[in-house]
Amino acid sequence: MKTRRAKIAEIIAAMPSTPSEIARTLDLSVKVVIEDLKHISRSKKYGKLVVQPARCLKCGYTFKAEIKVPKKCPSCRSTWIEEPRFLLIPL
């Protein structure tokens, strides 16, 4: 039986995924997925976590590559945000 974090690591090792996609796949909350992604990024046993940054779909603003889901664009204040995508690269 795999742990929750191992299942998340398996999903993002196969293809880049957003926290919402992971949460839907494993029937978890996005908040839990974000916390697990933070742990996976610190742990060496899963590999290197690569973050494709979130961006505003209205004005194109690109956020910092970090493990969180932004709520609003600081440039245009739009809430039309594409979530960041995470990919795991084995060491």
VENGIKA-V175473 format. One record per run of one state. SS is the DSSP state (~ for helix, > for strand, _ for the rest). FROM is the first residue (numbers start at 1). TO is the last residue. If there is no record, write none. Layout:
ss = [SS:SS]
from = [FROM:FROM]
to = [TO:TO]
This chain:
ss = [_:~:_:>:~:_:~:_:>:_:>:_:>:_:>:_:>:_]
from = [1:4:15:17:19:27:30:43:48:53:55:57:62:63:81:83:85:90]
to = [3:14:16:18:26:29:42:47:52:54:56:61:62:80:82:84:89:91]
